[in-house]
């Protein structure tokens, strides 16, 4: 009666490099249904739950990236052993040596896969000898995320903030938990591990909030992000010279929504699935394009990464308290290396503007602290710059990512100094500039609206470098926007891309929905009947199927 190709069914159980397992795939629905089925029988048996969930997680990772699953097993074994060794040692110097060993192993593996080819490419550009063949390494999926989780765990143990687990299975479960394994959020051990041995209690609120996060995340990923990328964004960024400036500008606006809906959608699905299995993972996004300044943006965007960079990099460099050896070494390498590159460009091509830009950048960090009330303003600015430079490199081995990090680091440094002269607007508080009271009815609201507009456009400007394949393409995109705008093409563009602009409008409307509406929706989903939930699930899945692209659109952050 049914013609089933059992070879195809059996083959689908194995890793396929052309079709990795993702949250929005049909196989994942089957996989997650099996996980929930087993969960009903094992959720009260803590050890069994840990073993079964770990096996499911490792299989999920195998379906994502094949035998690279061995890396996460090795990482779990190494850092489980080293963290317990650090905890057992009494001598501070010995603890530090083991910590450094752990950091070298974790970052060494990460840097080997992510940056070796960048170093080879750079060497070939500046060397006059025989070119070195690139290794063309395939980056293991999720390596950046679980490496940072390993590092935070070991650092917390070293600092005495967290007692290491004695059961290896608990640590393996924490590191490999499949909802957050591939693309985050970056979960702290102190937030997750205590939940492993707690009694699992799934409330109606957990079901409602989990359902909202899963369905809204799936909708954002497939209906908004994938649709905009395939039908508009990729055409613009593939060759911006073929499009007018207004098309390029809206291509950047669309990409801002694409990357947000792609990553936040995946994060929310991960958090929602974890909620259904009795685990609470902190939110990773909080409507970032509602931010009125760049500091607020980084409190709302990829919260797990920005908080990780703050706690383990920015503060370690000295934060806003002082400069450290790391501050001056990293800053010296950056400014010295960039100056050498500018001089090389000038001597070989005659380009003078990179040198001018380098001088302006240096002045940007030297001059403002002289007029600031903060005595540590200069080192604080450098620490922010260094943090974001390294954060840019975390995203990938490209000079574009370094420029993206540089722009955000400079903006954060300027914004921190700006607060000395122009504090953030607070509801009901007097608005003062340099001690002068400038209270005007409605002024704070206007200030916030203007701040949101400026911040959004600055972030979009930075997204150009983040998305463009090369610096040349980023330059072409900017040239089109500023020198070949072509406002007369706006109406034909909207008419030709009517469905794209409807989705673009819908995406931004959903993004600016007030938080209280989201909260009430989640509570309402907790109260509706099983039939109502099934109806909602079927409706959303039907919409997703209608819009889903013929070819699978890989998540943007999968490459990181």
Residue pairs with C-beta under 8 A, 6 or more apart in sequence:
12 27
14 63
15 62
15 63
15 64
15 65
15 66
15 67
17 66
19 25
19 552
20 63
20 64
20 65
20 141
21 27
21 28
21 31
21 60
21 63
21 64
22 28
22 64
22 552
22 554
22 555
22 558
23 218
23 221
23 266
23 269
23 270
24 218
24 221
24 222
24 544
24 548
24 552
25 552
27 63
31 56
31 60
31 63
32 273
34 56
35 53
35 56
35 277
36 276
36 277
38 52
38 56
39 49
39 277
42 48
42 49
42 52
43 49
43 200
43 202
43 277
43 278
44 199
44 200
46 196
46 197
47 169
49 200
50 169
50 170
50 173
50 196
51 169
53 173
53 177
53 178
53 277
54 169
54 172
54 173
54 176
56 178
57 173
57 176
57 177
57 178
57 181
58 69
58 72
58 73
58 176
60 178
60 181
61 68
61 69
61 72
61 141
61 142
61 176
61 178
61 181
61 182
62 69
64 141
64 142
64 181
64 182
65 140
65 141
65 142
68 140
68 141
71 109
71 140
71 143
72 142
72 146
72 175
72 176
72 181
73 172
75 106
75 109
75 146
75 147
75 150
75 175
76 168
76 171
76 172
76 175
76 176
77 168
78 102
78 105
79 102
79 106
79 150
79 153
79 154
79 171
80 164
80 165
80 168
80 171
80 172
82 98
82 101
82 102
82 154
83 102
83 153
83 154
83 157
83 164
84 164
84 166
85 98
86 95
86 98
86 99
86 102
86 154
86 157
86 158
86 164
87 157
87 163
87 164
89 95
89 98
95 158
96 158
99 154
99 155
99 158
102 150
102 151
102 154
103 151
103 154
106 147
106 150
106 151
107 147
107 151
109 143
109 147
110 143
110 144
110 147
112 137
113 137
113 138
113 139
113 140
113 143
114 139
114 143
114 144
114 396
114 397
115 393
115 397
116 135
116 137
116 397
117 134
117 135
117 136
117 137
117 397
118 397
118 398
120 132
120 133
120 134
120 135
121 134
123 132
124 131
124 132
126 344
139 559
141 182
141 558
142 181
142 182
142 183
144 394
144 560
145 180
145 181
145 182
145 183
145 184
145 186
146 175
146 176
146 181
148 186
148 305
148 308
149 174
149 175
149 186
149 187
149 188
149 189
150 175
151 312
152 186
152 188
152 189
152 308
152 311
152 312
153 162
153 164
153 171
153 174
153 188
153 189
155 312
156 162
156 188
156 189
156 190
157 163
157 164
161 190
162 189
162 190
165 171
165 174
165 193
170 193
170 196
170 197
171 193
173 196
174 187
174 189
174 192
174 193
174 196
177 187
177 192
177 274
177 279
179 269
179 270
179 271
179 273
179 274
179 277
179 281
180 186
180 187
180 270
180 274
180 281
182 558
183 263
183 266
183 267
183 270
183 555
183 557
183 558
184 267
184 270
184 284
184 302
184 304
184 305
184 557
185 267
185 270
185 271
185 281
185 282
185 284
185 303
185 304
186 304
186 305
186 308
187 281
187 282
187 304
191 281
191 282
192 279
192 281
195 278
195 279
195 280
200 277
200 278
201 278
202 276
202 278
203 526
204 526
204 527
205 522
205 523
205 526
206 275
206 276
206 278
207 276
207 525
207 526
207 533
208 522
208 523
208 524
208 525
208 526
208 527
208 528
209 272
209 275
209 522
209 525
209 526
210 272
210 273
210 275
210 276
211 272
211 525
211 533
211 536
211 537
212 272
212 518
212 521
212 522
212 525
213 268
213 269
213 271
213 272
213 275
214 268
214 269
214 272
214 273
214 276
215 536
215 537
215 540
216 265
216 268
217 264
217 265
217 266
217 267
217 268
217 269
217 272
218 265
218 269
218 540
218 544
219 265
219 540
219 543
219 544
220 261
220 262
220 264
220 265
220 268
220 507
220 510
221 261
221 262
221 265
221 266
221 269
221 555
222 265
222 544
222 547
222 548
223 503
223 543
223 544
223 547
224 257
224 258
224 261
224 265
224 503
224 506
224 507
224 510
225 257
225 258
225 259
225 260
225 261
225 262
225 265
225 553
226 262
226 547
226 548
226 549
226 553
227 499
227 500
227 503
227 547
227 549
228 254
228 257
228 258
228 261
228 500
228 503
228 504
228 507
229 255
229 258
229 262
229 553
230 549
230 553
231 497
231 499
231 500
232 250
232 251
232 254
232 497
232 500
233 251
233 254
233 255
233 258
235 243
235 251
236 243
236 247
236 248
236 251
236 254
237 251
237 255
237 467
237 468
237 469
237 473
237 477
240 248
240 251
240 473
240 476
240 477
240 480
241 476
241 480
243 251
243 480
244 480
244 484
244 485
244 486
244 489
244 493
245 480
245 481
245 482
245 483
245 484
245 485
245 486
246 485
246 486
246 487
246 489
246 490
246 493
247 486
247 489
247 493
248 477
248 480
248 481
249 481
249 485
250 493
250 504
251 477
252 460
252 461
252 463
252 464
252 477
252 481
253 460
253 504
254 500
254 504
255 463
255 467
256 289
256 456
256 459
256 460
256 463
257 504
257 507
257 508
257 511
258 556
259 463
259 466
259 467
259 556
260 285
260 288
260 289
260 511
261 507
262 555
262 556
262 557
263 284
263 285
263 302
263 555
263 556
263 557
264 284
264 285
266 555
266 557
267 283
267 284
267 285
268 284
268 285
270 281
271 281
271 283
271 284
274 280
274 281
275 281
282 303
282 304
283 303
284 302
284 303
284 304
285 300
285 301
285 302
285 303
286 299
286 300
286 303
287 300
287 511
287 512
287 515
288 297
288 300
288 301
288 459
289 452
289 456
289 459
289 508
289 511
289 512
290 300
290 452
290 511
290 512
291 297
291 299
291 300
291 301
291 451
291 452
291 455
291 456
292 424
292 425
292 447
292 448
292 451
292 452
292 455
293 415
293 418
293 424
293 451
293 455
294 408
294 411
294 412
294 415
294 455
294 458
294 459
295 412
295 415
295 416
296 455
297 455
297 459
298 306
298 408
298 412
299 306
305 391
305 394
309 387
309 388
309 390
309 391
310 387
313 386
313 387
313 390
313 391
314 383
314 384
314 387
316 324
316 326
317 323
317 324
317 326
317 327
317 330
317 383
317 386
317 387
318 324
318 326
318 327
318 379
318 383
319 380
319 383
320 374
320 376
320 380
320 383
320 416
321 376
322 376
322 379
323 376
323 378
323 379
323 382
323 383
326 386
327 379
327 382
327 383
327 386
328 382
330 386
330 389
330 390
331 382
331 385
331 386
334 385
334 386
334 389
335 358
335 362
338 358
339 358
341 354
342 354
342 355
342 357
342 358
343 355
345 351
345 354
346 352
346 354
346 355
361 406
361 410
364 410
364 413
364 414
365 378
365 381
365 382
365 385
365 410
365 413
366 378
368 377
368 381
368 413
368 414
368 417
369 377
369 378
369 380
369 381
369 417
372 417
372 420
373 420
374 380
374 417
374 420
377 416
377 417
380 413
380 416
381 413
381 416
381 417
382 413
384 409
384 412
384 413
384 416
385 406
385 409
385 410
385 412
385 413
386 409
387 409
388 405
388 406
388 408
388 409
388 412
389 402
389 405
389 406
389 409
390 405
391 405
391 408
392 401
392 402
392 403
392 404
392 405
392 406
392 408
393 401
393 402
393 405
394 560
395 401
395 404
395 405
395 466
395 560
396 559
396 560
399 471
400 465
400 466
400 468
400 469
400 470
400 471
400 474
401 465
401 466
403 465
403 471
404 462
404 463
404 465
404 466
407 461
407 462
407 465
408 462
411 458
421 433
421 434
422 433
423 432
425 431
425 443
425 444
425 447
425 448
425 451
426 444
427 444
430 437
430 439
431 437
431 438
431 439
431 440
431 443
431 444
431 447
432 438
464 474
464 477
464 478
465 471
465 474
468 474
468 477
494 501
525 533
525 536
528 536
